[in-house]
Amino acid sequence: MFLIDTLPTLNWWAVLLAAVSSFAVGAIWYARPVLGRAWMKEIGVDPDNPGDRSGMAVVFIGVFIASFLTAVVLATIFAGTGTSGLLEGFLVGAVIGLIVRGGAHVIHNGFAGRSATLTTIDVAHDTVAIAIMGAIIGVWP
């Protein structure tokens, strides 16, 4: 069982740092001066009056868990394929982000009737975030 055998060998500090990096990318990406205003408009939220934001702690916990699991899977894929180094980690992460996560956005947003603008913002975010995760894990295997 490759996964079970590989998990103990992962660099858990790199996995944790990669998961945290996703928050940093998201904080910048979805900041109002960057793409936050456009993103809020596309999801139907007034950027100047976003309304009640209580309960966001639960959302952030869920997002962190998903980011952490993404980093674990990425590190496991890297271990299995021999992916290492800054550039190789970045590129493999970008491809996985674009195809796997980006593809999911295209499918779900398409069926939900969401705009191409929203889909593009989210696909680009995930591609960049997972590429950076890959760079971290690639440099620090």
C-alpha positions in Angstrom: 0.0 0.0 0.0 1.9 3.0 -1.3 -0.2 5.6 0.6 0.1 3.9 4.0 3.8 3.3 3.5 4.5 6.9 2.3 2.6 8.9 4.9 5.2 8.4 7.7 7.9 9.6 5.3 6.4 12.9 4.4 7.9 16.1 5.6 4.9 17.2 7.7 6.4 20.7 8.3 6.4 21.2 4.5 2.9 19.9 4.3 1.8 22.3 7.1 3.6 25.3 5.5 2.0 24.5 2.1 -1.4 24.4 3.7 -0.8 27.7 5.4 0.5 29.2 2.2 -2.9 28.6 0.6 -4.4 31.0 3.2 -1.8 33.6 2.3 -2.5 33.3 -1.4 -6.3 33.5 -0.7 -5.9 36.5 1.5 -4.1 38.4 -1.3 -6.2 37.0 -4.2 -9.6 37.7 -2.6 -8.6 41.0 -1.0 -11.0 43.8 -2.2 -8.2 45.8 -3.9 -7.1 42.7 -5.9 -10.0 40.5 -7.0 -12.2 40.5 -4.0 -14.6 43.2 -5.3 -15.1 41.4 -8.6 -15.5 38.1 -6.9 -18.0 39.4 -4.4 -20.0 41.0 -7.2 -20.0 37.7 -9.1 -21.4 35.8 -6.1 -24.0 38.4 -5.4 -22.5 40.1 -2.4 -22.2 43.9 -2.1 -18.5 44.5 -1.4 -19.4 47.7 0.5 -22.0 45.9 2.7 -21.2 42.2 2.8 -23.8 41.5 5.5 -23.5 39.1 8.5 -20.2 37.3 8.4 -20.7 35.4 11.6 -19.9 31.7 11.4 -16.8 32.3 9.3 -14.6 30.5 11.8 -16.3 27.3 10.8 -15.7 28.1 7.1 -12.0 28.8 7.8 -11.6 25.6 9.7 -13.1 23.6 6.8 -10.9 25.5 4.3 -7.8 24.7 6.4 -8.6 21.0 6.6 -9.2 20.9 2.8 -5.9 22.8 2.2 -4.0 20.5 4.6 -5.4 17.4 2.8 -4.6 18.9 -0.6 -1.0 19.3 0.7 -0.9 15.7 1.9 -2.1 14.4 -1.4 0.4 16.6 -3.3 3.3 15.5 -1.1 2.2 11.9 -1.7 2.1 12.4 -5.4 5.5 14.0 -5.4 6.9 11.1 -3.4 5.5 8.6 -5.9 6.6 10.4 -9.0 10.0 11.7 -7.7 8.9 15.3 -8.1 11.4 17.7 -6.4 12.8 21.1 -6.6 11.2 24.6 -6.8 10.4 24.7 -10.5 9.3 21.1 -10.9 7.2 21.3 -7.7 5.6 24.6 -8.9 4.8 23.3 -12.4 3.4 19.9 -11.2 1.4 21.8 -8.6 0.1 24.2 -11.3 -1.0 21.4 -13.6 -2.8 19.5 -10.7 -4.4 22.8 -9.6 -5.5 23.7 -13.1 -6.8 20.3 -14.1 -8.2 18.8 -10.9 -9.4 21.8 -8.9 -9.9 24.1 -11.9 -11.8 21.3 -13.7 -14.1 21.0 -10.7 -14.9 24.7 -10.8 -15.7 24.6 -14.5 -18.0 21.6 -14.0 -19.8 22.8 -10.9 -20.0 26.5 -11.9 -21.1 25.5 -15.4 -24.1 23.5 -14.1 -24.9 26.1 -11.4 -25.0 28.8 -14.2 -22.3 30.9 -12.6 -20.4 33.3 -14.7 -17.2 32.7 -16.6 -15.7 35.6 -14.7 -16.3 33.9 -11.3 -15.0 30.6 -12.7 -11.9 32.2 -14.0 -11.1 34.0 -10.7 -11.5 30.8 -8.7 -9.6 28.5 -11.2 -6.7 31.0 -11.4 -6.6 31.2 -7.6 -6.5 27.4 -7.1 -3.9 27.0 -9.9 -1.6 29.6 -8.2 -2.3 28.4 -4.7 -1.5 24.7 -5.5 1.5 25.7 -7.6 2.9 27.5 -4.6 2.1 24.5 -2.4 4.0 22.4 -4.9 7.0 24.7 -4.8 7.1 24.5 -1.0 6.8 20.7 -1.0 9.2 20.3 -3.9 11.9 22.4 -2.2 11.4 20.8 1.2 10.7 17.1 0.5 
